[in-house]
Amino acid sequence: MADYNNQYLTLIAKGSGQFKFEITSANSQYYYSTNEGSTWVTGNSATTIAVSNGDRVMFKGTLTPIHSYPSYGIGTFSASTNFTAEGNPMSLLFDDNFIGQTSLSGKKYAFKDMFYNCTSLTSIDNLVLPATTLANICYHSMFRGTSIQSIPSGLLPATTLATDCYTFMFAYCRSLTSIPSGLLPATALTDSCYGAMFDGCTSLTSVPSDLLPATSLAHACYDSMFAFCSALTSVPTLPATTLADWCYSNMFYDCTSLNEITCYATDISANGCTSYWVSGVAASGTFYKSPSMNDWTRSTSGIPVTWNVVDYYEPIYKWERITPVQGDPTTFICDECEVQYRWTATTGYECSGTTKMTQEKKQVSYDSGETWTDVSPLETRAALPVIEYDSEDCGYIPDYNSQYLTLVAKGDGIISYESYYGRFNFCKFASDGHILKCCKNVDLGRDEADSNGEKIT
């Protein structure tokens, strides 16, 4: 298997056309090879590289990112034919010494706009971005507006981020359909680090629930991250309990198909932290919140007005070390015993408000999970999945004033209505299918008839 970390940045043509790299670096030239690095040719912003289907062009240089308007970064690629990109872009910063380089320290704007609006780029499946030390704005808009359909697993290994490092990185990639689990491993964030990262990815339908593990947030860290992702139906779990200024602002703005959010937040007092974050989402859906959180409002900056709200409980599954007591069968199981707990579904139900939910009970095992018994005293809780919203079993009271007259059958037979007499007839079947008995009901003053039985409204 090829080690793309050790390969120069390589563009592979999928048809006949030209490649061009317009330099914005303080350096005015780069080098390219069309024969797998046997020879290198000097290029500049005016250079066009003619290619045919299957041609491979490698790039290297010692380019220094520009930091001033209107030019940023080291340059932008364009092409007149579809192509894929593979290898390690560090070769444009460190020339032949790129192998093993993992730091972008001091290289602000390093790869900003590198493939900006390059719709001819169709795949980065074999591209690597090995940096674990980032610089401000280093990957800003790097693949914005391209035609990639997927993102390779492990593309972004950094766990220490920098301001605006991934802002707009994949924005408006309208062919992007999936995001790999574990793509964003950082657990402590920086200002605007993921801002608008997937903004406008209209083919994205779902993302991994564990995509955003961070529990320590920063100013505007997720601002507009998934805005205008119109096909998105579910989003990552949001585990942070304390929010930061503008952290979720516009995060799911105009995600018109979105119908489920799980958010553990218990402190939403920060300025603008949820400003318009659910504006334009689906009309119906479910919002899972912390059971202890009662400060949410019903609005485009809170919980969607028409959504159901359910308290979310984390599964409990843990080990505890205990000291064995000779003669006590609940503790003396082995020389080094461990106690394991779990929650398991029962046949009953629990209520969360008027929502009828699955009931779980807590159990304990003293033999490494071989056998389980209920804890004493018995502990139960409400859990997913939801059995029924607006359940009468949980105290919901229907408004019968707003319900059509309804007849509910309690056996097999025929219900009919005689409009001339204005009355219902009920005919019960015998076991052989013959009519056993009929009776007349009161005059209801109606002039409609229905004889379909069971339940009539």
C-alpha positions as CSV (number, residue, x, y, z in Angstrom):
1,M,0.0,0.0,0.0
2,A,1.3,3.4,-0.9
3,D,2.4,5.7,1.8
4,Y,1.0,9.0,0.7
5,N,2.7,10.9,3.5
6,N,5.9,10.3,1.6
7,Q,4.6,11.3,-1.8
8,Y,4.8,14.8,-3.4
9,L,1.5,16.5,-3.9
10,T,0.2,14.9,-7.1
11,L,-2.6,15.8,-9.4
12,I,-4.0,13.0,-11.7
13,A,-5.8,14.0,-14.9
14,K,-9.1,12.3,-15.7
15,G,-9.2,13.8,-19.3
16,S,-7.3,16.1,-21.6
17,G,-6.7,19.7,-20.6
18,Q,-4.4,21.9,-18.5
19,F,-3.3,22.4,-14.9
20,K,-2.4,25.8,-13.5
21,F,-1.1,26.9,-10.2
22,E,-1.4,30.7,-9.6
23,I,1.1,31.6,-6.9
24,T,0.2,34.1,-4.2
25,S,3.4,33.3,-2.2
26,A,6.3,35.7,-1.7
27,N,8.3,33.2,-3.7
28,S,7.6,33.5,-7.4
29,Q,8.2,30.0,-8.6
30,Y,7.6,26.3,-7.8
31,Y,8.6,23.0,-9.4
32,Y,6.6,20.3,-11.1
33,S,7.4,16.9,-12.6
34,T,5.5,14.8,-15.2
35,N,7.7,11.7,-14.9
36,E,7.3,10.7,-11.2
37,G,10.1,13.0,-10.1
38,S,12.9,12.0,-12.5
39,T,13.2,15.6,-13.7
40,W,11.7,18.8,-12.4
41,V,10.6,21.9,-14.3
42,T,10.3,25.4,-12.9
43,G,6.8,26.9,-13.0
44,N,5.2,30.2,-12.1
45,S,1.8,31.8,-12.1
46,A,1.8,32.0,-15.9
47,T,2.7,28.3,-16.4
48,T,0.1,26.0,-17.9
49,I,0.8,22.2,-17.8
50,A,-0.8,20.2,-20.7
51,V,-2.2,16.8,-19.5
52,S,-4.0,13.8,-21.0
53,N,-6.1,11.3,-19.2
54,G,-4.1,9.4,-16.6
55,D,-1.2,11.9,-16.5
56,R,0.3,12.5,-13.1
57,V,1.9,15.8,-12.2
58,M,3.9,16.2,-8.9
59,F,4.5,19.6,-7.2
60,K,7.1,20.9,-4.8
61,G,8.6,24.2,-3.6
62,T,9.6,26.4,-0.7
63,L,6.6,28.7,-0.9
64,T,6.0,31.2,1.9
65,P,2.4,32.1,2.7
66,I,1.3,35.7,2.0
67,H,-0.5,37.4,5.0
68,S,-2.0,40.5,3.4
69,Y,-5.1,41.4,1.4
70,P,-6.0,40.6,-1.3
71,S,-3.6,37.7,-1.6
72,Y,-3.3,35.0,1.1
73,G,-1.7,31.6,1.3
74,I,0.7,30.1,-1.3
75,G,-1.6,29.8,-4.3
76,T,-4.6,28.3,-6.0
77,F,-4.9,25.4,-8.4
78,S,-7.3,25.4,-11.4
79,A,-7.8,22.9,-14.2
80,S,-9.7,22.5,-17.5
81,T,-10.3,18.8,-16.9
82,N,-11.5,16.7,-14.0
83,F,-8.7,15.5,-11.7
84,T,-7.9,13.9,-8.4
85,A,-5.4,15.0,-5.8
86,E,-3.2,12.7,-3.7
87,G,0.0,12.8,-1.7
88,N,1.3,15.4,0.8
89,P,0.8,19.2,0.1
90,M,3.7,19.8,2.6
91,S,5.9,19.3,-0.5
92,L,5.0,22.9,-1.6
93,L,6.3,24.3,1.7
94,F,9.3,22.2,2.4
95,D,10.4,21.0,-1.0
96,D,12.3,17.7,-0.9
97,N,12.4,17.8,2.9
98,F,8.6,17.5,3.4
99,I,8.6,13.9,4.6
100,G,8.0,13.8,8.4
101,Q,7.0,17.5,8.6
102,T,4.0,17.9,10.9
103,S,4.1,21.5,12.0
104,L,2.6,24.6,10.3
105,S,4.0,26.9,13.0
106,G,4.7,30.3,11.6
107,K,2.8,29.5,8.4
108,K,-0.4,31.4,8.8
109,Y,-2.8,31.0,5.8
110,A,-0.6,28.1,4.6
111,F,-3.1,26.2,2.4
112,K,-5.9,28.8,2.3
113,D,-7.9,28.7,-1.0
114,M,-5.6,26.0,-2.5
115,F,-8.4,24.4,-4.5
116,Y,-11.0,27.2,-4.0
117,N,-14.0,26.8,-6.4
118,C,-12.0,24.2,-8.4
119,T,-15.1,22.2,-9.5
120,S,-12.8,19.9,-11.5
121,L,-11.4,18.3,-8.3
122,T,-13.4,15.2,-7.8
123,S,-11.5,13.2,-5.2
124,I,-9.0,13.7,-2.3
125,D,-9.3,10.1,-1.1
126,N,-5.5,9.6,-1.2
127,L,-4.5,13.1,0.0
128,V,-2.9,13.5,3.5
129,L,-2.7,16.6,5.7
130,P,-0.3,15.4,8.4
131,A,0.1,18.6,10.4
132,T,-0.6,18.2,14.1
133,T,0.6,21.7,14.9
134,L,-1.6,24.2,13.1
135,A,-1.4,27.9,12.3
136,N,-4.2,30.4,12.2
137,I,-6.4,30.2,9.0
138,C,-4.1,27.4,7.7
139,Y,-6.8,25.3,5.9
140,H,-9.4,28.1,5.4
141,S,-11.5,27.4,2.2
142,M,-8.9,24.8,1.0
143,F,-11.5,22.6,-0.7
144,R,-14.4,25.1,-0.8
145,G,-16.6,24.7,-3.9
146,T,-14.9,21.5,-5.2
147,S,-16.7,18.4,-6.4
148,I,-15.4,15.9,-3.9
149,Q,-17.8,13.2,-2.7
150,S,-16.1,12.0,0.4
151,I,-13.4,12.9,2.9
152,P,-10.7,10.3,3.8
153,S,-10.6,8.9,7.3
154,G,-7.9,10.5,9.5
155,L,-7.4,13.5,7.2
156,L,-7.3,16.0,10.1
157,P,-5.2,14.4,12.9
158,A,-4.6,17.6,14.9
159,T,-5.9,17.7,18.5
160,T,-4.5,21.2,19.2
161,L,-6.2,23.7,17.0
162,A,-5.7,27.3,15.9
163,T,-8.0,30.3,15.2
164,D,-10.1,29.8,12.1
165,C,-8.0,26.8,11.1
166,Y,-10.8,24.9,9.3
167,T,-13.2,27.7,8.5
168,F,-15.0,27.1,5.2
169,M,-12.7,24.2,4.5
170,F,-15.4,22.1,2.8
171,A,-18.1,24.7,2.3
172,Y,-20.3,24.4,-0.8
173,C,-18.9,21.0,-1.6
174,R,-22.3,20.1,-3.0
175,S,-21.4,16.6,-4.0
176,L,-20.1,15.7,-0.5
177,T,-22.3,12.9,0.8
178,S,-20.5,11.6,3.9
179,I,-18.1,12.5,6.7
180,P,-15.9,9.9,8.4
181,S,-16.1,9.1,12.1
182,G,-13.3,10.6,14.1
183,L,-12.5,13.3,11.5
184,L,-12.3,16.0,14.2
185,P,-10.6,14.5,17.3
186,A,-9.9,17.8,19.2
187,T,-11.6,18.0,22.6
188,A,-10.6,21.6,23.3
189,L,-11.4,24.2,20.7
190,T,-10.2,27.7,19.5
191,D,-12.1,30.7,18.2
192,S,-14.0,30.1,15.0
193,C,-12.0,26.8,14.4
194,Y,-14.9,25.0,12.6
195,G,-16.8,28.1,11.4
196,A,-18.9,27.3,8.3
197,M,-16.8,24.2,7.7
198,F,-19.6,22.3,5.9
199,D,-21.8,25.3,5.0
200,G,-23.9,24.7,2.0
201,C,-23.0,20.9,1.6
202,T,-26.5,20.2,0.1
203,S,-25.9,16.5,-0.5
204,L,-24.8,15.7,3.0
205,T,-27.6,13.6,4.6
206,S,-26.1,12.5,8.0
207,V,-22.9,12.8,10.0
208,P,-21.4,10.6,12.7
209,S,-22.9,11.1,16.1
210,D,-19.4,11.3,17.6
211,L,-18.0,13.9,15.1
212,L,-17.8,16.7,17.8
213,P,-16.3,15.2,21.0
214,A,-15.2,18.6,22.4
215,T,-16.5,19.5,25.9
216,S,-14.5,22.8,26.1
217,L,-15.8,25.3,23.6
218,A,-14.5,28.7,22.3
219,H,-15.9,31.8,20.7
220,A,-17.9,31.0,17.6
221,C,-16.3,27.6,17.3
222,Y,-19.2,26.0,15.5
223,D,-20.7,29.2,14.0
224,S,-22.7,28.2,10.8
225,M,-20.9,24.8,10.7
226,F,-23.7,23.0,8.9
227,A,-25.8,26.0,7.7
228,F,-27.8,25.4,4.5
229,C,-27.1,21.6,4.6
230,S,-30.7,21.1,3.3
231,A,-30.5,17.3,3.1
232,L,-29.1,16.8,6.6
233,T,-31.6,14.9,8.9
234,S,-29.4,14.2,12.0
235,V,-26.4,15.9,13.4
236,P,-23.6,15.0,15.9
237,T,-24.3,14.8,19.6
238,L,-23.3,18.0,21.4
239,P,-21.7,16.9,24.7
240,A,-20.6,20.3,26.1
241,T,-22.5,21.4,29.1
242,T,-21.3,25.0,29.3
243,L,-21.5,27.0,26.1
244,A,-19.3,29.9,24.9
245,D,-20.1,33.2,23.2
246,W,-21.7,32.6,19.8
247,C,-20.5,28.9,19.8
248,Y,-23.6,27.4,18.2
249,S,-24.7,30.6,16.4
250,N,-26.4,29.7,13.0
251,M,-25.0,26.2,13.4
252,F,-28.0,24.5,11.7
253,Y,-29.4,27.5,10.0
254,D,-31.8,26.5,7.1
255,C,-31.2,22.8,7.5
256,T,-34.7,22.2,6.2
257,S,-34.6,18.4,6.7
258,L,-33.1,18.3,10.2
259,N,-35.4,16.6,12.7
260,E,-33.3,15.5,15.6
261,I,-30.7,17.2,17.9
262,T,-29.1,15.9,21.1
263,C,-27.6,18.6,23.2
264,Y,-26.3,18.2,26.8
265,A,-26.0,21.9,27.5
266,T,-27.0,23.0,31.0
267,D,-25.5,26.6,30.9
268,I,-26.6,28.6,27.8
269,S,-26.0,32.1,29.3
270,A,-23.1,33.0,27.0
271,N,-23.7,35.8,24.5
272,G,-25.4,34.7,21.4
273,C,-24.4,31.1,22.0
274,T,-27.5,29.6,20.2
275,S,-28.5,32.6,18.1
276,Y,-30.7,31.4,15.2
277,W,-29.1,28.0,15.4
278,V,-32.3,26.1,14.5
279,S,-33.8,28.7,12.2
280,G,-35.4,27.0,9.2
281,V,-35.1,23.4,10.4
282,A,-37.9,20.8,9.8
283,A,-41.3,21.6,11.2
284,S,-41.4,18.4,13.3
285,G,-38.6,16.7,15.2
286,T,-37.2,15.6,18.5
287,F,-34.9,17.6,20.8
288,Y,-33.0,15.5,23.4
289,K,-31.8,17.5,26.3
290,S,-30.2,17.1,29.7
291,P,-32.9,16.1,32.4
292,S,-31.6,18.9,34.6
293,M,-31.8,21.6,32.0
294,N,-35.0,23.8,32.2
295,D,-33.7,27.1,30.8
296,W,-34.4,26.4,27.1
297,T,-36.9,28.6,25.3
298,R,-39.0,27.7,22.4
299,S,-37.6,29.7,19.5
300,T,-35.2,29.7,16.5
301,S,-32.5,30.4,19.1
302,G,-33.6,27.6,21.5
303,I,-35.7,24.5,20.9
304,P,-37.8,24.5,17.7
305,V,-41.3,25.6,18.6
306,T,-43.1,22.5,17.2
307,W,-40.6,19.8,18.2
308,N,-41.0,17.2,20.9
309,V,-38.7,17.5,23.8
310,V,-37.3,14.4,25.6
311,D,-34.9,14.1,28.5
312,Y,-31.8,12.2,27.4
313,Y,-30.0,9.8,29.7
314,E,-26.4,8.5,29.1
315,P,-26.1,4.7,29.3
316,I,-24.4,3.5,32.5
317,Y,-21.9,0.7,32.1
318,K,-19.0,0.7,34.5
319,W,-16.7,-1.5,36.6
320,E,-16.0,-1.0,40.3
321,R,-13.3,-2.8,42.3
322,I,-14.5,-4.2,45.6
323,T,-12.8,-5.9,48.5
324,P,-14.0,-9.6,48.8
325,V,-15.4,-10.6,52.1
326,Q,-15.0,-14.3,53.0
327,G,-18.4,-15.9,53.5
328,D,-20.3,-13.1,51.9
329,P,-21.7,-14.6,48.6
330,T,-22.4,-11.1,47.2
331,T,-18.7,-10.1,47.4
332,F,-16.6,-13.3,47.6
333,I,-16.7,-14.4,44.0
334,C,-13.0,-14.5,43.2
335,D,-9.6,-13.2,44.5
336,E,-9.9,-9.9,42.7
337,C,-13.6,-9.2,42.1
338,E,-15.1,-6.5,40.0
339,V,-18.7,-5.4,40.0
340,Q,-20.4,-4.4,36.7
341,Y,-23.6,-2.4,36.3
342,R,-25.9,-2.1,33.3
343,W,-29.3,-0.7,32.3
344,T,-31.6,-3.1,30.5
345,A,-35.1,-2.6,29.0
346,T,-38.2,-4.0,30.8
347,T,-41.6,-4.6,29.4
348,G,-43.0,-1.6,31.2
349,Y,-42.8,2.1,30.4
350,E,-41.8,5.4,32.0
351,C,-43.2,8.9,31.4
352,S,-41.2,12.0,30.6
353,G,-43.9,14.6,30.8
354,T,-46.7,13.2,28.5
355,T,-44.2,11.2,26.4
356,K,-44.3,7.5,27.0
357,M,-40.8,6.0,26.9
358,T,-39.1,2.7,27.2
359,Q,-38.5,1.7,30.8
360,E,-35.0,0.4,31.8
361,K,-34.0,-1.1,35.1
362,K,-30.5,-1.2,36.7
363,Q,-28.8,-4.5,37.2
364,V,-25.6,-5.7,38.8
365,S,-23.2,-8.6,38.1
366,Y,-20.7,-10.0,40.5
367,D,-19.2,-12.5,38.1
368,S,-17.8,-10.4,35.1
369,G,-21.2,-10.2,33.4
370,E,-22.1,-13.9,33.5
371,T,-25.2,-13.4,35.5
372,W,-27.2,-10.3,36.3
373,T,-29.7,-9.4,39.1
374,D,-31.8,-6.3,39.8
375,V,-30.3,-3.8,42.2
376,S,-32.1,-3.4,45.5
377,P,-33.9,-1.2,45.9
378,L,-35.0,-1.4,42.3
379,E,-34.0,1.6,40.1
380,T,-35.7,2.4,36.9
381,R,-35.5,5.2,34.4
382,A,-37.0,6.5,31.1
383,A,-34.9,5.7,28.0
384,L,-35.1,5.6,24.2
385,P,-36.9,4.7,22.1
386,V,-40.0,6.7,22.5
387,I,-43.1,4.5,22.6
388,E,-45.7,7.3,22.2
389,Y,-45.9,11.0,22.2
390,D,-48.9,12.7,23.9
391,S,-49.8,9.4,25.6
392,E,-52.9,9.2,27.7
393,D,-51.0,6.7,29.9
394,C,-48.7,9.6,30.9
395,G,-51.5,12.1,31.6
396,Y,-52.2,13.5,28.2
397,I,-55.8,14.6,28.0
398,P,-57.3,14.6,24.4
399,D,-59.6,17.4,23.5
400,Y,-62.7,15.5,22.5
401,N,-64.5,18.7,21.6
402,S,-62.3,18.9,18.6
403,Q,-62.7,15.2,17.6
404,Y,-65.3,13.8,15.1
405,L,-67.9,11.4,16.5
406,T,-66.1,8.1,16.7
407,L,-67.5,4.6,17.2
408,V,-65.0,2.0,18.4
409,A,-65.9,-1.7,17.8
410,K,-65.6,-4.1,20.7
411,G,-66.4,-7.2,18.6
412,D,-67.0,-8.5,15.1
413,G,-70.1,-7.3,13.3
414,I,-71.5,-4.5,11.2
415,I,-72.2,-0.9,12.1
416,S,-74.6,0.9,9.7
417,Y,-76.5,4.2,9.7
418,E,-80.1,4.7,8.4
419,S,-80.3,8.3,7.3
420,Y,-84.1,8.1,7.0
421,Y,-84.5,7.3,10.6
422,G,-81.3,9.1,11.7
423,R,-80.0,6.1,13.7
424,F,-77.2,3.6,13.9
425,N,-77.7,-0.1,13.7
426,F,-75.3,-2.6,15.3
427,C,-75.4,-6.2,14.1
428,K,-73.3,-8.8,15.8
429,F,-72.0,-11.9,14.1
430,A,-72.4,-15.5,15.3
431,S,-69.5,-17.9,15.1
432,D,-70.8,-19.2,11.7
433,G,-70.9,-15.8,10.3
434,H,-74.6,-15.3,10.4
435,I,-76.1,-12.2,12.0
436,L,-76.9,-13.1,15.6
437,K,-78.4,-10.0,16.9
438,C,-79.2,-6.4,15.9
439,C,-80.1,-3.4,17.9
440,K,-81.2,0.2,17.2
441,N,-79.4,3.2,18.6
442,V,-80.7,6.7,19.4
443,D,-81.6,9.3,16.8
444,L,-78.4,11.4,16.2
445,G,-79.9,13.7,13.6
446,R,-77.3,12.9,10.9
447,D,-77.8,12.1,7.3
448,E,-74.6,10.1,6.5
449,A,-74.2,6.3,6.3
450,D,-71.2,4.0,6.8
451,S,-71.1,0.3,7.1
452,N,-67.4,-0.6,7.2
453,G,-67.3,-1.6,10.9
454,E,-64.5,-1.5,13.4
455,K,-63.8,2.2,13.9
456,I,-65.8,5.0,12.2
457,T,-65.2,8.7,12.4
